[in-house]
Amino acid sequence: MFEEFIDTMKKELGEKLPGNSAHEKMRPYLRLSPKLNAPVSPFAKASAVMCLLFYKNNQTHLILIQRPVYEGVHSGQLAFPGGKPEPSDANLLETAFRETFEEIGIERNDIFHLGQLSDVYVWASNFLVTPFIGILKREPVYQKNNFEVAEIIEIPISFLLKEDIVKEKPMKSKLNSLLNAPYFDIDGKELWGATAMMISELLEIIRRNQVLLKLN
């Protein structure tokens, strides 16, 4: 069953991606200018994350991390494993592999690279983030980096597809601007911002294919 999911998802990732139309559903916005999107800065810094999928209890699951609380833009947020490139990284995919190993201990050789989603620009930190899709053929065994990761969270895709999981409320950005923010309510944890926009695109891809919907 998971093999069918992998094959179908790979084909879908080769088609035109929903991109901005999917991102828009979860994009935080200013109350007075709901359609105002910050243009990508020509000086944006590159970053890469790994969206890891695996099969458990007859369901496809997604791996998220919660960042520790610290003095920074993404303090305490739910996110994918990832970060900025190092000089030793040959490309952004290698960055995503390396960061995944450093943060949650999953080896590069255990991840099958399936494809990638559309880039997301994070205005608050000036990062242009490339999300890669990775598949684990077995349930993960973690080695958590306690400095970078407060918690590892496994979420069934079927849970994210529920209609009532998306909510909205005012949130203050780390730059002190008040935003209206759509978010996924993950058992009381608020998943919003760039990661929510990436997940929105992943879910849009799943929803547009009846085979993928059936398999979740």
Backbone as a chain_set.jsonl record, in Angstrom:
{"seq": "MFEEFIDTMKKELGEKLPGNSAHEKMRPYLRLSPKLNAPVSPFAKASAVMCLLFYKNNQTHLILIQRPVYEGVHSGQLAFPGGKPEPSDANLLETAFRETFEEIGIERNDIFHLGQLSDVYVWASNFLVTPFIGILKREPVYQKNNFEVAEIIEIPISFLLKEDIVKEKPMKSKLNSLLNAPYFDIDGKELWGATAMMISELLEIIRRNQVLLKLN", "coords": {"N": [[0.826, -1.207, 0.0], [1.909, 1.282, 0.852], [3.904, 1.444, -1.027], [2.439, 1.935, -3.328], [1.48, 4.467, -2.698], [3.926, 5.88, -2.699], [4.769, 5.629, -5.41], [2.645, 6.917, -6.749], [2.723, 9.481, -5.608], [5.236, 10.334, -6.46], [4.793, 10.625, -9.205], [2.903, 12.708, -9.15], [4.436, 14.791, -8.093], [5.986, 15.328, -10.238], [4.321, 16.698, -11.881], [2.714, 19.897, -12.592], [3.119, 22.01, -9.861], [1.023, 23.071, -7.095], [1.891, 25.367, -5.725], [1.839, 28.822, -5.145], [-0.967, 29.135, -4.882], [-1.7, 27.149, -3.097], [-0.057, 27.805, -0.932], [-1.165, 30.242, -0.204], [-3.427, 29.697, 1.297], [-2.55, 29.226, 3.871], [-1.02, 31.346, 4.556], [0.215, 33.804, 6.726], [-1.227, 37.052, 7.354], [-1.477, 40.645, 7.077], [-3.988, 42.531, 8.705], [-5.087, 44.826, 7.457], [-4.137, 44.594, 4.924], [-4.69, 42.057, 3.391], [-3.877, 40.673, 1.079], [-1.304, 41.355, 0.642], [1.823, 40.402, -0.146], [5.141, 39.813, 0.736], [7.736, 40.564, -1.497], [10.255, 38.375, -2.839], [13.393, 38.863, -1.54], [16.278, 40.064, -3.281], [18.522, 39.482, -1.92], [18.024, 37.296, -0.406], [18.605, 34.524, 1.763], [19.657, 31.181, 1.201], [18.012, 28.129, 2.091], [17.179, 24.828, 3.301], [14.806, 22.213, 3.798], [13.633, 19.032, 5.085], [10.955, 17.122, 4.295], [9.71, 14.474, 5.708], [8.281, 11.325, 5.084], [6.628, 8.406, 6.24], [5.49, 5.008, 6.85], [3.172, 3.826, 9.189], [1.264, 1.975, 11.463], [-0.684, 1.39, 9.511], [-0.964, 3.812, 8.183], [0.113, 6.77, 6.434], [2.647, 8.81, 7.695], [3.915, 12.002, 8.807], [6.92, 13.689, 9.678], [7.654, 16.045, 12.105], [9.444, 18.658, 13.826], [9.776, 20.345, 16.982], [11.032, 23.459, 17.644], [13.388, 24.556, 20.144], [12.773, 26.983, 22.773], [14.142, 30.095, 22.273], [16.237, 33.019, 21.801], [15.271, 34.113, 19.071], [13.994, 34.249, 15.648], [12.425, 31.994, 14.995], [11.739, 30.754, 17.337], [10.554, 28.142, 19.357], [8.801, 27.138, 17.421], [6.897, 24.822, 15.355], [8.315, 22.751, 12.878], [9.968, 21.539, 9.862], [12.812, 19.3, 9.833], [15.868, 20.95, 9.12], [17.857, 23.61, 7.584], [20.396, 26.127, 7.018], [22.784, 26.101, 4.265], [26.047, 24.558, 4.439], [29.54, 25.094, 3.674], [30.512, 22.612, 2.872], [28.404, 21.285, 1.702], [27.175, 19.957, -1.266], [24.913, 20.736, -2.647], [21.52, 21.988, -2.195], [19.872, 19.832, -1.568], [21.662, 18.087, -0.342], [22.162, 19.629, 1.878], [19.683, 19.438, 3.19], [19.637, 16.674, 3.758], [21.899, 16.492, 5.479], [21.212, 18.237, 7.615], [18.945, 16.944, 8.586], [20.035, 14.588, 9.606], [21.733, 15.701, 11.568], [19.896, 16.905, 13.288], [17.809, 15.064, 13.978], [18.894, 12.562, 13.752], [18.533, 10.727, 11.641], [19.81, 8.743, 9.14], [21.325, 9.583, 5.999], [21.353, 7.536, 4.064], [19.083, 6.14, 4.666], [17.013, 7.528, 3.651], [14.895, 7.997, 0.95], [14.954, 10.097, -1.731], [12.252, 11.74, -2.975], [11.253, 13.94, -4.356], [10.499, 17.459, -4.726], [8.906, 20.312, -3.156], [7.366, 23.546, -3.805], [9.399, 26.478, -3.484], [9.506, 28.498, -0.505], [9.306, 31.76, 0.667], [10.592, 33.268, 3.516], [9.873, 35.99, 5.087], [10.431, 37.167, 7.579], [12.892, 36.163, 8.458], [14.366, 36.349, 6.19], [14.905, 34.124, 4.528], [14.961, 31.922, 1.756], [13.305, 29.106, 1.336], [13.778, 25.768, 0.404], [11.794, 22.987, 0.114], [12.271, 19.56, 0.428], [11.057, 16.305, -0.418], [11.157, 13.364, 1.375], [11.355, 9.817, 1.72], [10.927, 7.283, 4.111], [11.569, 3.899, 4.356], [11.118, 2.319, 6.485], [10.022, 2.366, 9.948], [11.093, 5.242, 11.753], [14.14, 5.56, 13.679], [15.169, 7.562, 16.167], [17.73, 9.985, 16.94], [17.84, 12.453, 18.896], [18.843, 15.824, 18.665], [19.337, 17.681, 21.306], [19.927, 20.347, 21.614], [19.019, 21.649, 19.343], [16.473, 20.686, 18.92], [13.423, 20.448, 20.515], [11.311, 18.663, 20.63], [10.177, 15.742, 18.888], [7.735, 15.096, 16.507], [5.26, 12.966, 15.291], [2.901, 12.829, 12.758], [-0.124, 11.656, 11.467], [-1.002, 11.759, 8.015], [-3.701, 11.655, 7.401], [-4.845, 12.921, 9.592], [-4.069, 15.564, 9.216], [-5.564, 16.141, 6.998], [-8.119, 16.605, 7.857], [-11.021, 18.656, 7.972], [-11.613, 20.436, 10.071], [-9.261, 21.015, 11.325], [-7.826, 23.231, 10.636], [-7.422, 26.457, 11.778], [-7.717, 29.924, 12.813], [-6.104, 32.828, 14.088], [-5.149, 35.941, 15.702], [-1.68, 36.608, 15.704], [1.486, 37.497, 17.017], [4.275, 38.385, 15.235], [7.814, 37.592, 15.255], [8.976, 39.934, 14.717], [7.413, 41.733, 15.877], [5.091, 42.566, 14.564], [1.543, 42.507, 14.172], [-0.255, 39.821, 13.089], [-2.82, 38.166, 11.199], [-3.187, 34.788, 11.441], [-3.547, 31.8, 9.793], [-3.625, 28.427, 10.988], [-2.585, 25.021, 11.658], [-4.14, 23.056, 14.011], [-2.523, 21.152, 16.1], [-3.218, 19.028, 18.219], [-3.393, 21.042, 20.213], [-0.983, 22.339, 19.783], [0.329, 24.923, 17.783], [0.693, 25.021, 14.421], [2.092, 26.942, 12.119], [2.823, 29.572, 9.698], [5.7, 29.369, 7.522], [6.157, 26.561, 7.43], [3.559, 25.538, 7.668], [2.54, 26.5, 5.266], [4.031, 25.013, 3.409], [3.116, 22.429, 4.042], [0.46, 22.767, 3.358], [0.664, 22.827, 0.572], [1.586, 20.212, 0.103], [-0.669, 18.76, 1.004], [-2.56, 19.676, -0.809], [-1.644, 18.527, -3.169], [-2.075, 15.847, -2.543], [-4.858, 15.851, -2.241], [-5.755, 16.35, -4.82], [-5.482, 14.011, -6.163], [-7.143, 11.063, -6.468], [-6.267, 8.506, -5.846], [-4.162, 8.917, -4.004], [-5.638, 10.163, -1.962], [-7.303, 8.08, -1.185], [-5.442, 6.342, -0.114], [-4.817, 7.473, 2.262]], "CA": [[0.0, 0.0, 0.0], [2.788, 2.445, 0.892], [4.605, 1.492, -2.316], [1.534, 2.605, -4.269], [1.525, 5.879, -2.32], [5.202, 6.441, -3.156], [4.761, 5.718, -6.873], [1.673, 7.93, -7.165], [3.223, 10.781, -5.184], [6.353, 10.691, -7.337], [4.205, 11.125, -10.46], [2.274, 14.0, -8.882], [5.483, 15.795, -7.91], [6.499, 15.639, -11.563], [3.355, 17.56, -12.555], [2.743, 21.294, -12.146], [2.836, 22.1, -8.432], [0.054, 24.126, -6.755], [2.659, 26.56, -5.386], [1.289, 29.962, -4.413], [-2.394, 28.964, -4.572], [-1.758, 26.34, -1.879], [0.581, 28.582, 0.137], [-2.039, 31.349, 0.176], [-4.413, 29.24, 2.282], [-1.971, 29.212, 5.218], [-0.091, 32.47, 4.679], [-0.169, 34.883, 7.656], [-1.458, 38.285, 6.618], [-1.824, 41.864, 7.807], [-5.44, 42.73, 8.649], [-5.443, 45.882, 6.514], [-3.645, 44.248, 3.577], [-4.662, 40.588, 3.389], [-3.256, 40.112, -0.124], [0.037, 41.905, 0.494], [2.87, 39.417, 0.056], [6.475, 40.397, 0.6], [8.502, 40.006, -2.619], [11.496, 37.705, -2.453], [14.537, 39.775, -1.581], [17.414, 39.577, -4.079], [19.577, 39.101, -0.979], [17.512, 36.198, 0.424], [19.552, 33.444, 2.048], [19.131, 29.86, 0.863], [17.8, 27.178, 3.179], [16.53, 23.602, 2.828], [14.198, 21.362, 4.822], [13.267, 17.691, 4.639], [9.613, 16.654, 4.648], [9.881, 13.017, 5.749], [7.065, 10.52, 5.154], [6.84, 6.977, 6.485], [4.259, 4.239, 7.063], [3.061, 3.31, 10.553], [-0.124, 1.683, 11.854], [-1.519, 1.448, 8.299], [-1.165, 5.19, 7.756], [1.286, 7.576, 6.111], [2.932, 9.811, 8.717], [4.832, 13.095, 8.541], [7.76, 13.996, 10.836], [7.917, 17.445, 12.417], [10.16, 18.934, 15.061], [9.495, 21.614, 17.635], [12.26, 24.155, 18.012], [13.43, 25.03, 21.524], [12.564, 28.41, 22.983], [15.424, 30.792, 22.267], [16.138, 34.398, 21.303], [15.372, 34.055, 17.614], [12.759, 34.424, 14.895], [11.623, 30.769, 14.917], [11.714, 30.177, 18.676], [9.414, 27.333, 19.776], [7.876, 26.799, 16.342], [6.915, 23.522, 14.691], [9.035, 22.904, 11.613], [10.66, 20.366, 9.325], [14.263, 19.366, 10.007], [16.513, 21.679, 8.032], [18.64, 24.787, 7.944], [21.138, 26.781, 5.94], [23.881, 25.284, 3.745], [27.439, 24.674, 4.862], [30.427, 25.017, 2.506], [30.74, 21.223, 2.463], [27.223, 20.762, 1.009], [27.268, 20.092, -2.725], [23.691, 21.393, -3.104], [20.534, 22.134, -1.124], [19.416, 18.504, -1.143], [22.648, 17.601, 0.629], [21.906, 20.394, 3.101], [18.518, 18.836, 3.859], [20.081, 15.38, 4.314], [22.81, 16.721, 6.601], [20.483, 18.825, 8.733], [18.068, 15.913, 9.132], [20.866, 13.722, 10.444], [22.222, 16.452, 12.725], [18.822, 17.282, 14.211], [17.016, 13.935, 14.507], [19.681, 11.335, 13.716], [18.174, 9.804, 10.557], [20.916, 8.679, 8.178], [21.048, 9.896, 4.596], [21.106, 6.308, 3.307], [17.749, 5.629, 4.998], [16.017, 8.418, 3.054], [14.75, 7.996, -0.507], [14.514, 11.415, -2.183], [11.127, 11.559, -3.885], [11.039, 15.152, -5.159], [10.482, 18.654, -3.898], [7.783, 21.22, -3.243], [7.726, 24.896, -4.22], [10.12, 27.29, -2.506], [8.739, 29.429, 0.321], [10.121, 32.865, 1.174], [10.291, 33.635, 4.899], [10.248, 37.404, 5.163], [10.931, 37.534, 8.913], [14.306, 35.797, 8.586], [14.972, 36.543, 4.874], [15.34, 32.854, 3.962], [14.189, 31.269, 0.706], [13.398, 27.714, 1.795], [13.432, 24.706, -0.539], [11.365, 21.779, 0.819], [12.434, 18.291, -0.262], [10.237, 15.192, 0.084], [11.924, 12.145, 1.595], [10.593, 8.637, 2.126], [11.564, 6.249, 4.929], [10.94, 2.612, 4.077], [10.813, 1.676, 7.77], [9.757, 3.347, 10.997], [12.348, 5.899, 12.118], [14.778, 5.487, 14.99], [15.679, 8.923, 16.3], [18.75, 10.462, 17.874], [17.462, 13.87, 18.933], [19.801, 16.841, 19.074], [18.575, 18.445, 22.291], [20.218, 21.769, 21.474], [18.256, 22.193, 18.215], [15.132, 20.106, 18.835], [12.771, 20.219, 21.806], [10.419, 17.508, 20.532], [9.91, 15.168, 17.563], [6.302, 14.829, 16.435], [4.795, 12.183, 14.145], [1.501, 13.179, 12.505], [-0.729, 10.989, 10.301], [-1.505, 12.645, 6.966], [-5.167, 11.676, 7.513], [-5.183, 13.912, 10.609], [-3.888, 16.88, 8.603], [-6.589, 16.322, 5.968], [-9.405, 16.927, 8.462], [-11.444, 20.031, 7.665], [-11.679, 21.301, 11.251], [-7.941, 21.17, 11.939], [-7.315, 24.561, 10.294], [-8.054, 27.552, 12.521], [-7.047, 31.2, 12.576], [-6.149, 33.777, 15.195], [-4.073, 36.931, 15.636], [-0.401, 36.218, 16.293], [2.536, 38.501, 16.884], [5.497, 37.849, 14.647], [9.016, 37.884, 16.029], [9.338, 41.328, 14.429], [6.419, 42.51, 16.618], [3.923, 42.959, 13.785], [0.389, 41.673, 14.471], [-0.724, 39.154, 11.883], [-3.829, 37.112, 11.259], [-2.437, 33.598, 11.033], [-4.134, 30.46, 9.737], [-2.714, 27.431, 11.555], [-3.066, 23.678, 11.929], [-4.201, 22.785, 15.445], [-1.967, 19.81, 16.309], [-3.428, 18.693, 19.634], [-3.074, 22.198, 21.031], [0.205, 23.015, 19.261], [-0.019, 25.731, 16.613], [1.605, 24.869, 13.284], [1.763, 28.068, 11.244], [3.956, 30.153, 8.991], [6.254, 28.74, 6.325], [5.949, 25.106, 7.452], [2.149, 25.311, 7.354], [2.364, 26.754, 3.832], [4.568, 23.841, 2.713], [2.195, 21.313, 4.264], [-0.727, 23.055, 2.559], [0.931, 22.379, -0.799], [1.608, 18.743, 0.133], [-2.05, 18.28, 1.115], [-3.234, 19.997, -2.075], [-1.22, 17.489, -4.114], [-2.763, 14.617, -2.159], [-6.303, 15.993, -2.476], [-6.108, 16.382, -6.248], [-5.336, 12.657, -6.718], [-8.039, 10.182, -5.714], [-5.505, 7.362, -5.329], [-3.486, 9.368, -2.792], [-6.655, 10.377, -0.928], [-7.754, 6.772, -0.714], [-4.366, 5.695, 0.634], [-4.659, 8.164, 3.539]], "C": [[0.864, 1.263, 0.0], [3.571, 2.576, -0.404], [3.745, 2.189, -3.367], [1.49, 4.1, -3.985], [2.783, 6.541, -2.869], [5.19, 6.651, -4.668], [3.832, 6.834, -7.364], [2.153, 9.33, -6.798], [4.372, 11.247, -6.076], [5.835, 11.249, -8.662], [3.603, 12.509, -10.26], [3.311, 15.113, -8.728], [6.143, 16.183, -9.233], [5.56, 16.503, -12.384], [3.509, 18.993, -12.053], [2.322, 21.362, -10.679], [1.843, 23.225, -8.145], [0.718, 25.441, -6.364], [1.879, 27.601, -4.609], [-0.175, 29.788, -4.033], [-2.588, 28.118, -3.32], [-1.155, 27.093, -0.695], [-0.381, 29.631, 0.697], [-3.018, 30.951, 1.28], [-3.879, 29.309, 3.708], [-0.995, 30.362, 5.435], [-0.587, 33.48, 5.72], [-0.309, 36.202, 6.896], [-1.753, 39.444, 7.565], [-3.311, 42.13, 7.638], [-5.848, 43.744, 7.584], [-5.029, 45.565, 5.086], [-3.541, 42.73, 3.439], [-3.962, 39.963, 2.195], [-1.828, 40.611, -0.33], [1.079, 40.85, 0.848], [4.232, 40.06, -0.172], [7.19, 39.77, -0.591], [9.782, 39.363, -2.108], [12.657, 38.682, -2.603], [15.632, 39.208, -2.487], [18.583, 39.14, -3.201], [19.112, 37.984, -0.036], [18.57, 35.108, 0.576], [18.887, 32.097, 1.76], [19.001, 28.995, 2.116], [17.089, 25.958, 2.604], [15.968, 22.834, 4.006], [13.83, 20.019, 4.208], [11.895, 17.324, 5.206], [9.633, 15.131, 4.554], [8.543, 12.31, 5.939], [7.429, 9.07, 5.41], [5.506, 6.329, 6.848], [4.267, 3.624, 8.458], [1.586, 3.116, 10.888], [-1.1, 1.876, 10.691], [-1.837, 2.866, 7.838], [0.171, 5.831, 7.385], [1.439, 8.669, 7.154], [3.954, 10.823, 8.209], [5.622, 13.386, 9.822], [7.967, 15.505, 10.939], [8.781, 17.531, 13.664], [9.603, 20.212, 15.673], [10.815, 22.221, 18.07], [12.238, 24.534, 19.493], [13.092, 26.517, 21.588], [13.93, 29.081, 23.102], [15.211, 32.208, 21.753], [16.331, 34.39, 19.791], [14.007, 34.082, 16.966], [11.854, 33.202, 14.977], [11.56, 30.027, 16.249], [10.416, 29.402, 18.935], [8.504, 26.843, 18.674], [7.994, 25.337, 15.903], [7.499, 23.707, 13.297], [9.432, 21.54, 11.076], [12.127, 20.444, 9.724], [14.895, 20.107, 8.832], [17.277, 22.883, 8.531], [19.394, 25.324, 6.742], [22.318, 25.919, 5.492], [25.215, 25.586, 4.41], [28.319, 24.582, 3.612], [30.648, 23.591, 1.991], [29.561, 20.618, 1.701], [27.336, 21.006, -0.493], [26.072, 20.847, -3.294], [22.695, 21.425, -1.949], [19.944, 20.801, -0.672], [20.369, 17.918, -0.112], [22.513, 18.354, 1.957], [20.754, 19.769, 3.89], [18.869, 17.487, 4.481], [20.923, 15.596, 5.576], [22.072, 17.25, 7.827], [19.546, 17.805, 9.391], [18.845, 14.965, 10.035], [21.307, 14.446, 11.714], [21.124, 16.708, 13.745], [18.066, 16.095, 14.793], [17.682, 12.574, 14.303], [19.316, 10.335, 12.649], [19.224, 9.891, 9.462], [20.437, 8.978, 6.756], [20.666, 8.648, 3.817], [19.743, 5.692, 3.595], [16.641, 6.433, 4.329], [16.054, 8.288, 1.527], [14.188, 9.347, -0.932], [13.458, 11.257, -3.261], [10.932, 12.75, -4.82], [11.065, 16.365, -4.252], [9.226, 19.466, -4.139], [8.28, 22.591, -3.694], [8.473, 25.615, -3.099], [9.156, 28.211, -1.757], [9.694, 30.501, 0.85], [9.656, 33.249, 2.574], [10.803, 35.052, 5.125], [10.924, 37.738, 6.492], [12.416, 37.238, 9.088], [15.073, 35.929, 7.281], [15.596, 35.259, 4.318], [14.394, 32.428, 2.84], [14.383, 29.773, 0.917], [12.951, 26.758, 0.694], [13.05, 23.452, 0.237], [11.514, 20.53, -0.057], [11.538, 17.23, 0.395], [11.111, 13.957, 0.186], [11.027, 11.028, 2.102], [11.472, 7.736, 2.986], [10.827, 4.945, 4.695], [10.644, 1.824, 5.357], [10.57, 2.759, 8.813], [11.069, 3.938, 11.5], [12.825, 5.556, 13.532], [15.527, 6.804, 15.163], [16.874, 9.017, 17.241], [18.587, 11.981, 17.908], [18.605, 14.743, 19.416], [19.073, 17.803, 20.017], [18.825, 19.949, 22.216], [19.321, 22.402, 20.404], [16.795, 21.755, 18.184], [14.581, 19.866, 20.241], [11.943, 18.941, 21.784], [10.321, 17.058, 19.082], [8.46, 14.712, 17.551], [5.989, 14.061, 15.155], [3.296, 12.416, 13.967], [0.979, 12.374, 11.313], [-1.228, 12.017, 9.286], [-3.031, 12.75, 7.053], [-5.63, 12.698, 8.542], [-5.102, 15.325, 10.022], [-4.95, 17.184, 7.545], [-7.964, 16.666, 6.543], [-9.746, 18.401, 8.252], [-11.337, 20.956, 8.879], [-10.328, 21.518, 11.93], [-7.356, 22.561, 11.68], [-8.131, 25.624, 11.027], [-7.295, 28.841, 12.222], [-7.156, 32.079, 13.812], [-5.043, 34.813, 15.017], [-2.815, 36.401, 16.327], [0.607, 37.333, 16.068], [3.773, 37.834, 16.32], [6.677, 38.221, 15.523], [9.537, 39.287, 15.756], [8.299, 42.293, 15.004], [5.278, 43.065, 15.775], [2.782, 41.984, 14.083], [-0.192, 41.133, 13.173], [-1.951, 38.306, 12.195], [-3.184, 35.859, 10.681], [-3.324, 32.362, 10.992], [-3.127, 29.464, 10.323], [-3.4, 26.07, 11.65], [-3.019, 23.471, 13.441], [-3.773, 21.339, 15.681], [-2.05, 19.484, 17.798], [-2.986, 19.829, 20.55], [-1.809, 22.936, 20.624], [-0.161, 23.718, 17.956], [1.061, 25.62, 15.536], [1.241, 25.918, 12.251], [3.015, 28.546, 10.505], [4.408, 29.32, 7.804], [6.005, 27.233, 6.287], [4.509, 24.766, 7.133], [1.873, 25.524, 5.871], [2.885, 25.582, 3.003], [3.627, 22.643, 2.845], [0.908, 21.524, 3.472], [-0.53, 22.612, 1.113], [0.961, 20.856, -0.877], [0.184, 18.185, 0.16], [-2.838, 18.553, -0.156], [-2.887, 18.949, -3.135], [-1.941, 16.18, -3.821], [-4.252, 14.703, -2.502], [-6.663, 15.923, -3.963], [-5.991, 15.004, -6.903], [-6.145, 11.674, -5.875], [-7.31, 8.955, -5.152], [-4.8, 7.74, -4.027], [-4.466, 9.593, -1.654], [-7.102, 9.044, -0.33], [-6.718, 6.11, 0.188], [-4.09, 6.392, 1.969], [-5.949, 8.148, 4.339]], "O": [[0.597, 2.202, -0.75], [3.873, 3.688, -0.839], [4.256, 2.942, -4.196], [1.465, 4.911, -4.911], [2.719, 7.631, -3.437], [5.556, 7.722, -5.153], [4.179, 7.593, -8.269], [2.006, 10.264, -7.587], [4.463, 12.429, -6.407], [6.372, 12.228, -9.18], [3.772, 13.388, -11.105], [3.093, 16.239, -9.175], [6.776, 17.233, -9.336], [5.932, 16.99, -13.451], [4.34, 19.266, -11.187], [1.278, 20.827, -10.306], [1.817, 24.224, -8.864], [0.177, 26.513, -6.635], [1.325, 27.313, -3.548], [-0.59, 30.245, -2.968], [-3.532, 28.341, -2.562], [-1.68, 27.027, 0.417], [-0.415, 29.88, 1.902], [-3.393, 31.784, 2.106], [-4.656, 29.435, 4.655], [-0.227, 30.35, 6.397], [-1.711, 33.966, 5.603], [0.4, 36.441, 5.918], [-2.213, 39.253, 8.691], [-3.845, 41.971, 6.54], [-6.842, 43.546, 6.886], [-5.512, 46.191, 4.143], [-2.441, 42.181, 3.377], [-3.495, 38.828, 2.286], [-1.21, 40.324, -1.356], [1.201, 40.453, 2.007], [4.44, 40.765, -1.159], [7.245, 38.544, -0.686], [10.322, 39.758, -1.075], [12.867, 39.253, -3.672], [15.887, 38.005, -2.466], [19.522, 38.503, -3.68], [19.726, 37.75, 1.004], [19.323, 34.812, -0.352], [17.704, 31.903, 2.04], [19.777, 29.119, 3.064], [16.468, 26.04, 1.544], [16.567, 22.8, 5.081], [13.728, 19.878, 2.989], [11.704, 17.229, 6.418], [9.578, 14.567, 3.462], [7.771, 12.648, 6.837], [8.411, 8.56, 4.87], [4.521, 7.017, 7.117], [5.237, 2.983, 8.861], [0.761, 3.991, 10.625], [-2.183, 2.44, 10.851], [-2.852, 3.099, 7.183], [1.216, 5.489, 7.938], [0.48, 9.375, 7.467], [4.744, 10.539, 7.31], [5.068, 13.339, 10.92], [8.398, 16.154, 9.986], [8.841, 16.593, 14.459], [9.034, 21.053, 14.978], [11.61, 21.591, 18.767], [11.169, 24.806, 20.039], [13.123, 27.216, 20.575], [14.762, 28.69, 23.921], [14.112, 32.552, 21.316], [17.432, 34.635, 19.298], [12.984, 33.956, 17.639], [10.633, 33.349, 15.024], [11.351, 28.814, 16.281], [9.32, 29.934, 18.757], [7.507, 26.181, 18.965], [9.04, 24.706, 16.057], [7.215, 24.694, 12.619], [9.257, 20.52, 11.741], [12.646, 21.541, 9.934], [14.498, 19.912, 7.683], [17.342, 23.148, 9.731], [19.069, 25.014, 5.596], [22.801, 25.09, 6.263], [25.474, 26.697, 4.872], [27.883, 24.043, 2.594], [30.936, 23.391, 0.811], [29.7, 19.547, 1.112], [27.566, 22.133, -0.932], [26.199, 21.527, -4.312], [22.991, 20.946, -0.854], [19.557, 20.659, 0.488], [19.937, 17.322, 0.874], [22.725, 17.783, 3.027], [20.844, 19.594, 5.106], [18.45, 17.188, 5.599], [20.689, 14.965, 6.607], [22.281, 16.77, 8.941], [19.377, 17.808, 10.61], [18.368, 14.586, 11.105], [21.262, 13.879, 12.806], [21.392, 16.727, 14.947], [17.715, 16.107, 15.973], [17.1, 11.544, 14.644], [19.744, 9.184, 12.729], [19.496, 10.965, 8.925], [19.308, 8.667, 6.375], [19.751, 8.69, 2.994], [19.29, 4.819, 2.855], [15.467, 6.074, 4.422], [17.102, 8.447, 0.901], [13.077, 9.709, -0.544], [13.727, 10.709, -4.331], [10.491, 12.579, -5.957], [11.591, 16.309, -3.141], [8.567, 19.338, -5.171], [9.473, 22.776, -3.936], [8.212, 25.387, -1.917], [8.136, 28.642, -2.295], [10.748, 30.192, 1.407], [8.476, 33.522, 2.794], [11.996, 35.28, 5.325], [11.884, 38.507, 6.523], [13.121, 37.97, 9.782], [16.274, 35.664, 7.235], [16.67, 35.291, 3.718], [13.176, 32.559, 2.961], [15.471, 29.237, 0.708], [11.874, 26.922, 0.121], [13.886, 22.898, 0.95], [10.95, 20.458, -1.149], [11.299, 17.26, 1.602], [11.735, 13.546, -0.792], [10.06, 11.27, 2.825], [12.619, 7.459, 2.637], [9.603, 4.885, 4.818], [9.993, 0.781, 5.309], [10.877, 3.929, 8.586], [12.052, 3.215, 11.657], [12.033, 5.301, 14.438], [16.423, 7.117, 14.38], [17.012, 8.248, 18.192], [19.124, 12.698, 17.062], [19.249, 14.458, 20.425], [18.286, 18.638, 19.572], [18.015, 20.737, 22.706], [18.911, 23.555, 20.54], [15.973, 22.372, 17.507], [15.195, 19.171, 21.05], [11.872, 18.221, 22.779], [10.373, 17.874, 18.162], [8.008, 14.026, 18.467], [6.403, 14.46, 14.067], [2.515, 12.228, 14.9], [1.59, 12.408, 10.245], [-1.813, 13.032, 9.664], [-3.591, 13.818, 6.805], [-6.701, 13.285, 8.385], [-5.953, 16.171, 10.294], [-5.205, 18.347, 7.233], [-8.881, 16.987, 5.788], [-8.882, 19.274, 8.34], [-11.007, 22.132, 8.731], [-10.26, 22.136, 12.992], [-6.487, 23.016, 12.424], [-9.356, 25.682, 10.913], [-6.332, 28.833, 11.454], [-8.176, 32.074, 14.499], [-4.1, 34.584, 14.26], [-2.89, 35.815, 17.407], [0.576, 38.022, 15.048], [4.258, 36.84, 16.861], [6.562, 39.055, 16.421], [10.419, 39.779, 16.459], [8.284, 43.483, 14.687], [4.561, 43.955, 16.232], [3.01, 40.783, 14.231], [-0.57, 41.891, 12.279], [-2.105, 37.796, 13.305], [-2.689, 35.875, 9.554], [-3.808, 31.915, 12.031], [-1.918, 29.638, 10.171], [-4.626, 25.977, 11.714], [-1.984, 23.684, 14.073], [-4.56, 20.412, 15.488], [-1.08, 19.642, 18.538], [-2.29, 19.604, 21.541], [-1.583, 24.057, 21.079], [-0.88, 23.162, 17.126], [2.193, 26.069, 15.722], [0.212, 25.811, 11.583], [4.105, 27.999, 10.668], [3.603, 28.649, 7.159], [5.679, 26.685, 5.234], [4.249, 23.809, 6.405], [1.063, 24.808, 5.281], [2.264, 25.195, 2.013], [3.377, 21.932, 1.872], [0.328, 20.562, 2.969], [-1.452, 22.08, 0.496], [0.421, 20.272, -1.817], [-0.133, 17.249, -0.573], [-3.69, 17.753, -0.543], [-3.751, 18.537, -3.909], [-2.37, 15.484, -4.741], [-4.836, 13.738, -2.996], [-7.757, 15.484, -4.317], [-6.357, 14.841, -8.067], [-5.852, 11.48, -4.695], [-7.69, 8.428, -4.106], [-4.833, 6.982, -3.058], [-4.171, 9.257, -0.507], [-7.254, 8.913, 0.885], [-7.067, 5.405, 1.136], [-3.225, 5.953, 2.727], [-5.997, 8.687, 5.445]]}, "num_chains": 1, "name": "protein.A"}
